[in-house]
Amino acid sequence: MVVTYYLKRPEATSNTSIFARISYKGYQLKYYVSEKINPANWNKNTHRAKGSKNFREYPEFNNRLFHIESAIRNVFRKYQNDNNGEIPLPETLKHLLDIEIKKIQSVKPKEVTLFEYIEKFISRSTEGTRVNSKTKRPTVTNTNKGYTTTLNHLKEFQNIYSKKIDFDTIDIDFYNDYVKFLMHDLKLRFSTIGDHIKRLKTILNEATEKGINKNVAFRSKYFSKLNEETDTIYLNEKELQEIESLDLADNLRLEKVRDLFLISCYTGLRYSDYSVLRADQINGGFIETTQLKTNGAVVIPIHETVERILQKYNGLLPKANSNQKMNDYIKEIGKMLPSLRTTFSQSYTKAGNKVTITNDKWQLMTTHTARRSFATNQYLSGAPILTIMAITGHKTEKSFLRYIKISPSEHAKILKIHWGKTKEMKVI
């Protein structure tokens, strides 16, 4: 917990109110105390009163602020001790501080509902104050996308089927009915349903850790995220060379996007990382950076293609367009190559039925295709899986192997190469 005092009107010429900004476990509370002070007698660096001939009682004043801060910490600790470590919501903490510090017997705040909690969860995500439980850092924008849609689907389910949804009603029966609603009423893809279940479990886990939710039925093995293997493209080395060989000198817009796309293809960096890459992160033949999504540090050797691109831009990467614009332009580039105008079929489950669609390969290209191409090509080249995972950020070999896209014929080629190496070792 961090308690810092601020003035309500720091530019005032007369006494102004003081409030404590209380930050704890991803929450913030702005709490006004009874003390007031003239800004002329306030030290904005120490957040305390400063001594002067016009304010000789500053030691006593600061002592009162010290005792208020101690009271805030004591109230917080007492609440946790009395509630099995539960973290109080800001409105609950304010209620308790009013009683302890201001001696106000206010009405106890009502318990927060699941929908209210989700709305606060989304607000904290938008404001950048929600902390990822794994990285211990504020969640990034892309991670926060989708929670509003999940909330809307829950509300729609409640309204259509007149089923009350709250913390105490989330159980296996709810899960089965909700999945059926998402699948047959909204006709969502299998994988999209899995995303909504995953988001709901993330919210419920956080609420449970904070002591707000007491119902843990959602942790049952039957309350699981739906998974489905999907067909996704990657670009092989030959296709990447064809993209690099394109003459785009007369189209600087596409040339810049092509070069950034190739950077990702040969580094495995996400759009969110290479779009903000700085010159000081490129040293001695290596790129050293911290991945925004995972907060993991990575060191990546500079491939000869990357080196050529860096020299082209004098060591500085060109400014990236928005991710959506990049996706549009990448498709324009892919359409130029005959090899990417071949068809590619994708199968997935939607509304409970198997669906197969066919597109030209270039139509499926996005910024993420580059990262998947990096992982797949490095695997095919025989690079150690753990080494590739150290760059891509995958935590398990199982998740990595699901991520890369290897056809049966490519698996056969890998096995044949392995046999050849084994034979050579026996000869030696």
C-alpha angles and dihedrals in degrees: 000000000000120000116190127173123223137175120248092218108020092176095053122120094211135046115309134187124265125220132189117227104212116196120186138152094343094315131106130200126188105208123182117216127203096251123100131188142179109254088230087069095047127098107212091194098055093030089226138099116280126220120256139147089258093053109036093154091068094116091059090044093053090045090058090051089050092053091048090053090049089051090051091053093045092051090050093049093045091052090052093047091050094046105044095261095312115162111232119232114241093255090051092049091048090052091052093045091051089055096045102037106024096027090230114154095209125174112275109254115252119253114269117249125225092253091048090050092050090050090052089045090055092046091053089048092051093046092049094241097112110100124214107239092220104042095031088222132112111278118254125241096256091052091054095053116109101030092102090052090049090052092048092051091051091051091047091050090051093049098045097045098030090232115150109231119201139127093281095051098055104108141123092285090053090048094053093046093045094049089049090051093050092046103043106020099039093026093220126172118263091245093048090053088052090054091054092049090048092052092049091050090049090054093045092048092053093046090049093049089052091051094244095112119052098176113092099174087115089070091067116118087238091060092071139150111255114239131194130178108236131195111246130171130240128183118241124221093266092053091048090052090051090052091049091049094055112118103230098156090121093051110053092173093062094036091059093047092047091053094049090047090053090048088060092044091058100036104035090227119152121239088252089059106040092042089065099033112140130211092242089061090063112075139148096353094312138095113221117189144138115244111239096214099048101020086229120146115232135186115201126186113234111250117218090250090053090048091054091050093048091051089049090058096037094253095310124101117230117256111272124233120229115292091251093051090047090054091052094048094045089058090051089054094046092051089062092067120078090208090062094049090075117110126259124192124214126192127197141152117258126172087354094302131106111247127191123193129181126211138162109268093243090059090064096051117118136155088270091059087072094057092046089048090054093052095044096045093047090051091049091050090059098252111158111268093228090054092052091045091053087062100037093044097232110156099203135036089230093059091045094053090050089051099054120071115226122167121219090253091053090050088053091052091051091052091048091052089049091052090050092053091047091052092050091051091052091051092052 
